Amino acid sequence: LILPMDRIIPELKGQGKKTLYVIGNGFDMYHGLKTSYRNFYEWLRANNCGGFISDMEAMFPTLSGSKPLLWKDFEEAMNNFDLIDIHRKFFQGTDELYDDNTCQMVVERINYTLKHIPIFLRQWLKRIDVFDVKPQFELDRDSMYLSFNYTMLLEHIYLIPENRVIHIHNCLESDAPLITGHKTTRSKYTVEDQCEGFVEEQSTKLIAQEMNQQVKPVNKLIKLHKDFFDALKDISNVVIFGHSLSGIDMPYIEEIQKNIQD
């Protein structure tokens, strides 16, 4: 049974060109795609990425444990990193051997883990076949779509024209890196008084530099897609579909509010 959207939301009847859909991972999951953070974690385990998982959980402790997490939780875990805690976990047992080479090795290990989050995401998602998915709704091809997903479900299954869809964090069919990240830039000087000596001060500065490169470039992306957001002036209906509205993505929502009709 394919449901017309105006049966679910009667106000949408005849409003295709005036409707914006904000699409999150819940949309893909509703269609049976295994795209949760837990699915990603299980894929990493199955592909012998235990060292990567351990380092990621050392940097972002709230990722540990058995509870299922949303992608919102993943990004908030990235946002809540603790520079001193990361130093002490990664330099554990190396203090007596500390030198510039040891510091460089640890920072490279952290860099490797951070850089491989989007790389492993792409490898995992490319194994998920969207072409077996059956459409669940009648989605208007004249509507506009702001997708936070990397998959091409809208284009391949619902045949939404590419010029009606923005994948704000890039997508699998683009060569551009998949965008992940957090929202807070950290200065090592905010924790300097907590550092125990020169070793922690120097390594914390380097770790801060690595972590700050993972800040999601939200404002840059809004400017990049300025034409899309400017075109929202004709929109009078917004449908949030499977998106958790995390604080990290709130600037996008504010940009929508700024541009649409009252």
Number of C-alpha atoms within 10 A of each C-alpha: 7 10 12 16 16 17 12 10 10 11 11 20 11 11 17 17 16 19 21 25 17 21 21 20 24 18 19 23 13 12 14 13 20 16 19 17 18 16 15 16 17 12 17 18 14 10 10 10 14 13 12 20 17 14 19 18 16 18 25 21 18 16 22 14 9 7 8 12 17 15 19 18 16 17 21 20 19 26 21 15 20 16 23 20 15 21 23 15 12 17 19 10 10 13 12 7 11 12 11 11 10 14 21 13 11 18 21 14 15 20 16 13 19 22 14 12 16 16 13 17 18 17 12 17 18 14 8 13 12 19 10 10 14 13 15 15 15 13 19 19 18 16 19 25 24 20 24 20 24 24 24 21 20 23 14 14 15 17 13 20 15 14 10 16 20 19 19 19 18 19 20 18 10 10 8 10 13 19 19 19 23 24 19 16 14 19 15 21 13 9 15 16 10 11 18 10 10 9 16 20 19 15 24 26 17 18 23 20 17 17 22 17 15 19 19 19 15 20 11 10 13 16 11 12 13 12 10 19 20 14 12 20 16 14 20 15 18 17 13 14 16 16 18 16 14 13 14 18 18 12 13 19 13 10 16 21 15 14 15 19 13 9
